[in-house]
């Protein structure tokens, strides 16, 4: 994804095993940009230490003014806030579009 929109809805591809079993490598999710996350939501994030890398993770809790602690659902196969620190949330994933379309629910 070359330019990240500030608002709107856009499909985003998932890469890697970090969100298994919720999402898998190759899944396509619908992301609403500019939407404020709630704890437990699946989110698209950017890391301050890796500004060119976007990741799909689960929001845990806000930290500071703009950051969130996030974690992959696959604890053994995820690089997340445990390693990279807080992330900037760009948008909230609403649904998996492909394969097996379904809404993505928050974990409480």
Secondary structure, DSSP 8 states (H G I E B T S, - for coil): --S--SSEEEEEE--SSTTTTTS-TT-EEEEEET----TT-EEEEEESTTTT-EEEEEEEEEETTTEEEEE-SSTTS--SHHHH--EEEEEEEEEEEESS-EE-----
